[in-house]
Amino acid sequence: MRSGWIILDKPVGLGSTRAVSAVKRALREAGEPKTKVGHGGTLDPLASGVLPIALGEATKLAGRMLDATKAYDFTISFGGETDTLDAEGTVIATSDVRPSRDQVEAVLPRFTGEIEQVPPAYSALKLDGKAAYARARAGEKVEMKPRRVTIHELWLLDANPDEVTLSATVSKGTYIRSLARDIAQAVGAVGHVTYLRRTRAGPFGLESAISLDFLGEAAKARDLTRAVLPLEAALDDIPALPVTPDQAVLLRHGQRLGGFPVSPGLQVATSDGIPVALVEATADGLKVVRGFNLLDVAE
């Protein structure tokens, strides 16, 4: 079973679930054995860009990818706010106000750092066990509670009288549609997102992303090597910790190892360069956070 990452440059119109299905089809066409597949962070159908798809043992890191910092470029079109906060929705408020470039730049510091944000009613967040968007589509009045998120960076890329394009690096749980709504309101206008592109998800940027066409060609050629990044590509920011073959066996069985003079924190235990486990180093030794079954690769 192949393990690793396919970083899709997801096109507009394709949902994350359908993107996973497309990868599964490519794996079948390439003659790969049945492989577990999952995505590392939902990306709306109306958005394009970086969508990490985990294969095999990399699916054990999908949760970590969901928690990772993300980066987006997005355009706010002024004049109308929609119920979905994007171009797919119905206009619910209008305004003739068209802010200048300077006015938009002046409010951006308000939205940098830790902020409070009300998620869109049309979102997958659950309210009493039911997705908010399902309640909204059914005509229910949806009251979304504010949540704290972090905007690490926010800057203006381009501006014209009717719209502005910005770039943002944000924490998990941040809704760019809500950010766009709030920026528009802060300059006395209303607006909605007309363009949204994810440029980075955790360690993966557009430079690592491939198109569905490229993936399809690699599958037909039965050569997915050029389309799949190794499992450890998602762990580039974590120090590697070499262990002996005997220690690797113990870690693969989830056992704690003592006596390691290493700095505290997450480490990637490796044997002969192959990831064995994601471990937490403490004064008591190494505790397995996620073990990887890559024995066939090591052999």
C-alpha positions as CSV (number, residue, x, y, z in Angstrom):
1,M,0.0,0.0,0.0
2,R,1.4,3.4,-1.0
3,S,1.7,6.0,1.8
4,G,2.3,9.7,1.3
5,W,0.6,12.9,0.1
6,I,-1.0,14.1,-3.2
7,I,-1.2,17.8,-3.0
8,L,-4.0,18.8,-5.4
9,D,-4.5,22.2,-6.9
10,K,-8.2,21.8,-6.6
11,P,-10.3,23.5,-9.3
12,V,-13.3,25.6,-8.6
13,G,-16.5,23.5,-8.6
14,L,-15.0,20.4,-7.1
15,G,-15.8,19.6,-3.4
16,S,-13.2,18.0,-1.1
17,T,-15.2,14.7,-1.0
18,R,-15.3,14.5,-4.8
19,A,-11.5,15.4,-4.9
20,V,-10.9,12.3,-2.6
21,S,-13.0,10.2,-5.0
22,A,-10.9,11.4,-8.0
23,V,-7.7,10.4,-6.2
24,K,-9.2,7.0,-5.5
25,R,-10.0,6.5,-9.1
26,A,-6.5,7.5,-10.1
27,L,-5.0,5.0,-7.7
28,R,-7.2,2.3,-9.2
29,E,-6.2,3.2,-12.7
30,A,-2.6,3.2,-11.7
31,G,-3.0,-0.4,-10.5
32,E,-2.3,0.5,-6.9
33,P,-3.5,-1.8,-4.1
34,K,-6.6,-0.6,-2.2
35,T,-5.4,2.3,-0.1
36,K,-7.0,4.4,2.6
37,V,-7.4,8.0,1.4
38,G,-8.5,11.2,3.2
39,H,-8.1,14.9,2.9
40,G,-6.3,17.3,5.2
41,G,-8.8,20.1,5.4
42,T,-12.0,20.9,3.6
43,L,-12.0,23.4,0.8
44,D,-15.3,24.8,-0.5
45,P,-16.4,24.0,-4.0
46,L,-16.2,27.7,-4.9
47,A,-12.6,27.9,-3.7
48,S,-9.5,26.6,-5.6
49,G,-6.0,25.8,-4.5
50,V,-4.0,23.6,-2.1
51,L,-5.9,20.5,-0.9
52,P,-3.6,17.9,0.8
53,I,-4.8,14.3,0.1
54,A,-3.3,11.7,2.5
55,L,-2.7,8.1,1.3
56,G,-2.2,5.1,3.5
57,E,-0.3,5.7,6.7
58,A,-0.3,9.5,6.0
59,T,-4.0,9.5,6.9
60,K,-2.8,9.2,10.5
61,L,-1.5,12.8,10.1
62,A,-4.7,14.2,8.5
63,G,-5.9,15.5,11.9
64,R,-2.6,17.4,12.3
65,M,-3.1,18.9,8.9
66,L,-6.6,20.1,9.8
67,D,-5.0,22.0,12.7
68,A,-2.3,23.6,10.5
69,T,-2.0,27.2,9.5
70,K,-3.6,28.0,6.1
71,A,-3.0,30.9,3.7
72,Y,-5.5,32.3,1.2
73,D,-5.8,35.0,-1.5
74,F,-9.3,36.4,-1.8
75,T,-11.3,39.1,-3.4
76,I,-14.1,41.1,-1.7
77,S,-16.6,42.6,-4.2
78,F,-18.4,45.6,-2.7
79,G,-22.0,46.6,-3.1
80,G,-23.8,43.6,-1.9
81,E,-23.7,41.1,1.0
82,T,-25.2,37.6,0.3
83,D,-26.6,35.1,2.7
84,T,-23.8,32.7,1.9
85,L,-21.1,35.5,2.0
86,D,-20.0,34.4,-1.5
87,A,-21.1,34.7,-5.1
88,E,-23.4,31.7,-4.8
89,G,-25.9,33.3,-2.4
90,T,-28.8,35.6,-2.5
91,V,-28.2,39.3,-1.9
92,I,-29.5,40.4,1.5
93,A,-28.0,43.9,1.8
94,T,-26.7,46.5,-0.6
95,S,-24.7,49.7,-0.3
96,D,-23.4,52.4,-2.7
97,V,-20.3,52.8,-0.6
98,R,-17.0,52.0,-2.4
99,P,-14.0,52.3,-0.1
100,S,-10.7,53.6,-1.3
101,R,-7.5,51.5,-1.1
102,D,-6.3,53.6,1.8
103,Q,-9.6,53.1,3.7
104,V,-9.3,49.3,3.4
105,E,-5.6,49.3,4.4
106,A,-6.4,51.4,7.4
107,V,-8.8,48.8,8.9
108,L,-6.6,45.8,8.3
109,P,-4.7,46.1,11.6
110,R,-8.1,45.6,13.4
111,F,-8.3,42.1,11.9
112,T,-4.7,41.0,12.6
113,G,-3.8,38.9,15.6
114,E,-6.4,37.1,17.8
115,I,-9.9,38.3,16.8
116,E,-13.5,37.2,17.4
117,Q,-15.4,36.1,14.4
118,V,-19.0,34.9,13.7
119,P,-18.9,32.0,11.3
120,P,-21.2,32.0,8.2
121,A,-24.7,30.5,8.7
122,Y,-23.9,28.5,5.5
123,S,-21.1,26.4,7.0
124,A,-20.5,22.8,8.0
125,L,-20.5,23.7,11.7
126,K,-22.9,21.6,13.7
127,L,-25.8,23.1,15.6
128,D,-27.5,20.5,17.8
129,G,-26.1,17.8,15.6
130,K,-27.1,19.3,12.3
131,A,-24.9,21.2,9.9
132,A,-25.7,25.0,10.0
133,Y,-25.9,25.1,6.2
134,A,-28.7,22.4,6.2
135,R,-30.7,24.5,8.8
136,A,-30.2,27.7,6.8
137,R,-31.3,26.0,3.5
138,A,-34.3,24.7,5.3
139,G,-35.3,28.3,6.1
140,E,-34.4,28.1,9.8
141,K,-33.1,31.3,11.5
142,V,-29.5,30.3,12.3
143,E,-27.7,32.0,15.2
144,M,-23.9,31.4,15.0
145,K,-21.9,32.0,18.1
146,P,-18.6,34.0,17.8
147,R,-15.3,32.2,18.1
148,R,-11.8,33.3,18.6
149,V,-9.4,32.8,15.7
150,T,-6.0,34.1,14.8
151,I,-5.1,36.1,11.7
152,H,-1.3,35.8,11.5
153,E,-0.9,38.1,8.5
154,L,-3.2,40.2,6.4
155,W,-2.3,42.5,3.5
156,L,-3.8,44.1,0.4
157,L,-2.7,42.8,-2.9
158,D,-4.8,44.8,-5.3
159,A,-7.7,47.3,-5.4
160,N,-10.1,49.0,-7.8
161,P,-13.3,51.0,-7.2
162,D,-15.5,47.9,-6.9
163,E,-13.3,45.3,-5.2
164,V,-10.1,44.5,-3.3
165,T,-7.9,41.4,-3.3
166,L,-6.1,40.5,-0.1
167,S,-3.8,37.8,1.2
168,A,-4.2,36.2,4.7
169,T,-2.4,33.6,6.8
170,V,-4.8,32.2,9.4
171,S,-5.3,29.7,12.1
172,K,-7.6,26.7,11.9
173,G,-11.3,27.5,12.2
174,T,-11.0,30.9,10.4
175,Y,-13.7,31.6,7.8
176,I,-12.4,33.9,5.0
177,R,-16.0,34.6,4.0
178,S,-16.6,36.0,7.5
179,L,-13.4,38.0,7.4
180,A,-14.4,39.5,4.1
181,R,-17.9,40.5,5.5
182,D,-16.3,42.1,8.6
183,I,-13.7,44.0,6.6
184,A,-16.4,45.4,4.3
185,Q,-18.5,46.4,7.3
186,A,-15.5,48.1,8.9
187,V,-15.2,50.5,6.0
188,G,-18.9,51.3,6.0
189,A,-19.7,49.1,3.1
190,V,-21.1,45.6,2.4
191,G,-19.4,42.9,0.3
192,H,-19.0,39.2,-0.4
193,V,-16.2,36.9,-1.6
194,T,-16.0,36.4,-5.4
195,Y,-12.6,34.7,-5.5
196,L,-10.9,32.4,-3.0
197,R,-7.7,30.5,-3.5
198,R,-5.8,28.5,-0.8
199,T,-2.1,29.1,-1.4
200,R,-0.8,27.0,1.6
201,A,-1.9,24.3,4.0
202,G,0.6,23.6,6.7
203,P,3.9,22.8,5.0
204,F,2.4,22.4,1.5
205,G,2.2,25.4,-0.9
206,L,1.1,25.8,-4.5
207,E,4.7,24.9,-5.6
208,S,3.9,21.3,-4.4
209,A,0.4,21.1,-5.9
210,I,-0.5,19.2,-9.1
211,S,-3.6,19.4,-11.3
212,L,-6.1,16.6,-11.7
213,D,-5.0,16.3,-15.3
214,F,-1.4,15.7,-14.2
215,L,-2.6,13.1,-11.7
216,G,-4.6,11.4,-14.4
217,E,-1.7,11.3,-16.8
218,A,0.6,9.8,-14.1
219,A,-2.1,7.2,-13.3
220,K,-2.5,6.2,-16.9
221,A,1.3,5.9,-17.1
222,R,1.2,3.8,-13.9
223,D,3.8,6.1,-12.5
224,L,2.4,7.8,-9.4
225,T,5.9,8.4,-8.0
226,R,6.1,11.8,-9.5
227,A,2.6,12.7,-8.1
228,V,3.1,11.5,-4.5
229,L,5.2,13.2,-1.8
230,P,6.5,11.0,1.1
231,L,4.7,10.8,4.4
232,E,7.4,12.7,6.1
233,A,6.9,15.8,3.9
234,A,4.1,16.8,6.3
235,L,6.7,16.6,9.2
236,D,9.4,18.9,7.8
237,D,9.0,21.2,10.8
238,I,9.6,18.4,13.4
239,P,13.1,17.2,14.3
240,A,14.1,13.7,13.3
241,L,15.3,11.3,16.0
242,P,17.2,8.2,14.8
243,V,16.4,5.0,16.8
244,T,17.9,1.5,16.6
245,P,16.0,-1.3,14.9
246,D,15.1,-2.8,18.3
247,Q,13.8,0.5,19.6
248,A,11.8,0.9,16.4
249,V,10.1,-2.4,17.1
250,L,9.1,-1.3,20.6
251,L,7.8,2.1,19.3
252,R,5.8,0.3,16.6
253,H,4.1,-1.6,19.4
254,G,3.3,1.7,21.2
255,Q,5.7,1.2,24.0
256,R,7.3,4.1,25.9
257,L,11.1,4.4,25.7
258,G,13.2,6.0,28.4
259,G,16.7,7.4,28.6
260,F,16.7,9.7,25.5
261,P,18.7,12.9,26.0
262,V,16.6,14.9,23.6
263,S,14.9,18.3,23.8
264,P,11.2,18.1,24.9
265,G,8.5,18.2,22.3
266,L,7.4,16.4,19.2
267,Q,10.0,14.3,17.4
268,V,9.9,12.0,14.4
269,A,11.5,8.7,15.3
270,T,13.2,7.2,12.3
271,S,15.0,3.9,11.6
272,D,17.3,3.8,8.5
273,G,15.6,7.1,7.4
274,I,12.1,5.6,7.5
275,P,9.6,7.2,9.9
276,V,8.7,4.9,12.7
277,A,6.5,7.1,14.9
278,L,5.6,10.6,15.8
279,V,6.7,10.8,19.5
280,E,6.4,13.2,22.3
281,A,9.8,13.6,24.2
282,T,9.5,14.3,27.9
283,A,11.6,13.8,31.0
284,D,10.1,10.3,31.2
285,G,11.2,9.3,27.7
286,L,9.4,8.9,24.4
287,K,5.7,8.5,24.2
288,V,4.1,7.4,20.9
289,V,1.7,9.9,19.5
290,R,1.2,8.3,16.1
291,G,2.9,5.1,14.9
292,F,3.5,4.4,11.2
293,N,3.4,0.9,9.7
294,L,6.0,1.3,7.0
295,L,7.8,-2.0,7.5
296,D,7.4,-2.9,3.8
297,V,9.2,0.3,2.8
298,A,12.0,-0.4,5.2
299,E,12.5,-3.9,3.9
